Amino acid sequence: MAGTSFDSCTGRAVSVRDDPPAVGGVPIAVADPRGWISAGTGAGALAGRRLRIVISAEFGDIVGYNLIKVGIVPVMLAPESLAELLGAVEPDPGILLTVDFGRGDVRARGLVARFDIGGPDETARRLLIAQRLLCSSCLATDDRIRLQRRLVAIGDAAKVPGADLARGAWRLDRLLADIAQAHDQGSAGRTF
């Protein structure tokens, strides 16, 4: 994954239609919602494969929760945008995609698809991403508690009238980087 935070993720992408999904170390999967993901059991098969993001046109509540629980961020696109993205990914299994949470888009070779991860406010979106990543099952309990306390402090500070938004954004960047690092360290020490 490029960069040190979850502002964006650039990496190879793979189309996932079959069960079990074969993602093999690729950080981004593009999933047809009529395939394996609709069953709700596919998230467990993805754990520990360095997958960070699954893009689809829909996620049931259970599927979304299961993805988040194993440290994978679900990104939902409009069905037309997903079909176009699948059309670009399937013939080129090594294609590079960029998922930019700050801008709310997915980019690949001239294709730009917009998504919304939690409302129009960028800080709220990034706080939601941090919370979802903290729900990852591969973080040690002490790390999760320490990082959760930091997230709560950042959220509380953002609500104060006259809050320093630039400092809050910097603190959130550091938190996201630390969550990604703790997640990587936790994944490296686990065997599946």
C-alpha positions as CSV (number, residue, x, y, z in Angstrom):
1,M,0.0,0.0,0.0
2,A,1.4,3.4,-0.9
3,G,1.6,6.0,1.7
4,T,1.5,5.8,5.5
5,S,-2.2,6.4,6.2
6,F,-5.6,5.5,5.0
7,D,-6.1,8.8,3.1
8,S,-5.7,6.7,-0.1
9,C,-4.7,3.2,-1.1
10,T,-3.0,2.5,-4.5
11,G,-2.4,-1.1,-5.4
12,R,-3.1,-3.9,-7.7
13,A,-6.7,-5.0,-8.0
14,V,-8.4,-8.2,-8.7
15,S,-12.0,-9.1,-9.7
16,V,-13.7,-11.5,-7.3
17,R,-16.6,-13.5,-8.5
18,D,-15.9,-17.0,-7.4
19,D,-15.9,-18.9,-4.1
20,P,-13.4,-19.1,-2.5
21,P,-12.0,-15.7,-3.6
22,A,-8.5,-15.9,-4.9
23,V,-6.9,-12.5,-4.0
24,G,-3.3,-13.6,-3.1
25,G,-1.8,-10.5,-1.5
26,V,-3.6,-8.0,-3.7
27,P,-4.7,-5.0,-1.6
28,I,-8.0,-4.2,-3.5
29,A,-10.7,-6.5,-4.6
30,V,-13.6,-5.6,-6.9
31,A,-16.6,-7.8,-6.1
32,D,-19.7,-8.6,-8.1
33,P,-22.5,-8.4,-5.5
34,R,-24.3,-11.4,-7.0
35,G,-21.2,-13.5,-6.4
36,W,-19.6,-14.9,-3.2
37,I,-20.1,-11.7,-1.2
38,S,-23.9,-12.0,-1.1
39,A,-23.6,-15.2,1.0
40,G,-22.0,-13.3,3.9
41,T,-19.3,-16.0,4.5
42,G,-16.6,-14.6,2.1
43,A,-15.1,-12.2,4.6
44,G,-13.4,-14.9,6.7
45,A,-11.8,-16.3,3.6
46,L,-10.2,-12.9,2.9
47,A,-8.6,-12.5,6.4
48,G,-4.8,-12.5,6.5
49,R,-4.3,-12.0,2.7
50,R,-3.1,-8.4,3.0
51,L,-6.4,-7.3,1.4
52,R,-7.4,-3.8,2.6
53,I,-10.4,-2.8,0.5
54,V,-13.4,-4.6,-1.1
55,I,-15.3,-2.5,-3.7
56,S,-18.9,-3.6,-4.6
57,A,-22.3,-2.2,-5.5
58,E,-23.9,-3.4,-2.3
59,F,-23.0,-4.9,1.1
60,G,-25.5,-6.4,3.4
61,D,-25.1,-5.4,7.0
62,I,-23.6,-8.8,7.9
63,V,-21.2,-8.8,5.0
64,G,-20.1,-5.2,5.8
65,Y,-19.6,-6.0,9.5
66,N,-17.7,-9.2,8.7
67,L,-15.3,-7.3,6.4
68,I,-14.7,-4.5,8.9
69,K,-14.2,-7.1,11.6
70,V,-11.2,-8.6,9.7
71,G,-9.8,-5.1,9.0
72,I,-11.1,-4.7,5.4
73,V,-12.8,-1.5,4.4
74,P,-16.0,-1.9,2.3
75,V,-16.4,0.7,-0.4
76,M,-19.8,0.9,-2.2
77,L,-20.1,2.2,-5.8
78,A,-23.2,2.8,-7.9
79,P,-24.0,-0.4,-9.9
80,E,-23.1,1.3,-13.2
81,S,-19.7,2.5,-11.9
82,L,-19.0,-1.0,-10.5
83,A,-19.8,-2.6,-13.9
84,E,-17.4,-0.2,-15.6
85,L,-14.7,-0.9,-13.0
86,L,-15.2,-4.7,-13.3
87,G,-14.9,-4.2,-17.1
88,A,-11.5,-2.6,-16.5
89,V,-10.2,-5.0,-13.9
90,E,-11.2,-8.4,-15.3
91,P,-9.1,-8.2,-18.5
92,D,-6.1,-6.8,-16.6
93,P,-5.7,-8.7,-13.3
94,G,-2.6,-6.5,-12.4
95,I,-4.4,-3.2,-12.9
96,L,-3.5,-0.4,-10.4
97,L,-6.4,1.3,-8.7
98,T,-6.4,4.2,-6.3
99,V,-9.1,4.4,-3.6
100,D,-9.0,8.0,-2.2
101,F,-11.0,8.4,0.9
102,G,-10.4,12.1,1.2
103,R,-11.8,12.7,-2.3
104,G,-14.3,9.9,-2.2
105,D,-13.3,8.3,-5.4
106,V,-11.8,5.2,-7.1
107,R,-9.5,5.9,-10.1
108,A,-8.0,3.6,-12.7
109,R,-6.7,4.5,-16.2
110,G,-9.1,7.4,-17.0
111,L,-12.0,5.9,-14.9
112,V,-13.2,7.9,-11.9
113,A,-16.0,6.5,-9.8
114,R,-17.4,8.4,-6.8
115,F,-18.4,6.9,-3.5
116,D,-19.6,8.1,-0.1
117,I,-18.3,6.4,3.0
118,G,-20.1,8.2,5.8
119,G,-21.5,11.6,4.8
120,P,-20.3,14.8,3.2
121,D,-17.9,15.9,6.0
122,E,-14.3,14.7,5.3
123,T,-13.4,14.5,9.0
124,A,-16.5,12.4,9.7
125,R,-15.6,10.1,6.9
126,R,-12.0,9.7,8.2
127,L,-13.2,9.2,11.7
128,L,-15.5,6.4,10.5
129,I,-12.6,4.8,8.6
130,A,-10.5,4.8,11.8
131,Q,-13.4,3.3,13.8
132,R,-13.9,0.6,11.2
133,L,-10.2,-0.3,11.2
134,L,-10.1,-0.5,15.0
135,C,-12.8,-3.2,14.8
136,S,-10.2,-5.4,13.1
137,S,-9.8,-8.7,14.8
138,C,-6.1,-8.8,14.2
139,L,-5.2,-6.0,16.6
140,A,-4.0,-6.9,20.0
141,T,-6.4,-5.9,22.8
142,D,-3.9,-3.4,24.3
143,D,-3.3,-1.8,20.9
144,R,-7.0,-1.6,20.2
145,I,-7.8,0.1,23.5
146,R,-4.9,2.6,23.2
147,L,-5.9,3.5,19.6
148,Q,-9.6,3.7,20.5
149,R,-8.9,6.2,23.3
150,R,-6.9,8.3,20.9
151,L,-9.9,8.2,18.4
152,V,-12.3,9.3,21.1
153,A,-10.1,12.2,22.1
154,I,-9.8,13.3,18.5
155,G,-13.6,13.1,18.0
156,D,-14.2,15.0,21.3
157,A,-11.7,17.7,20.4
158,A,-13.4,18.2,17.0
159,K,-16.7,19.0,18.7
160,V,-15.4,21.8,20.8
161,P,-16.3,25.3,19.6
162,G,-13.3,27.0,18.0
163,A,-11.5,23.6,17.6
164,D,-8.2,23.7,15.7
165,L,-9.2,21.7,12.6
166,A,-5.7,21.6,11.2
167,R,-4.3,20.1,14.4
168,G,-7.2,17.7,14.5
169,A,-6.6,16.6,10.9
170,W,-2.9,16.1,11.7
171,R,-3.8,14.0,14.8
172,L,-6.2,11.9,12.7
173,D,-3.5,11.4,10.1
174,R,-1.1,10.1,12.7
175,L,-3.8,7.9,14.2
176,L,-4.7,6.3,10.8
177,A,-1.0,5.7,10.2
178,D,-0.6,4.0,13.6
179,I,-3.7,1.9,13.0
180,A,-2.3,0.7,9.7
181,Q,1.0,0.0,11.2
182,A,-0.5,-2.0,14.1
183,H,-2.7,-3.8,11.7
184,D,0.3,-4.8,9.5
185,Q,2.3,-5.9,12.6
186,G,-0.7,-8.0,13.8
187,S,-1.2,-9.6,10.4
188,A,2.4,-10.4,10.0
189,G,2.5,-12.3,13.3
190,R,-0.6,-14.4,12.5
191,T,-0.8,-17.6,10.5
192,F,-3.9,-18.7,8.7
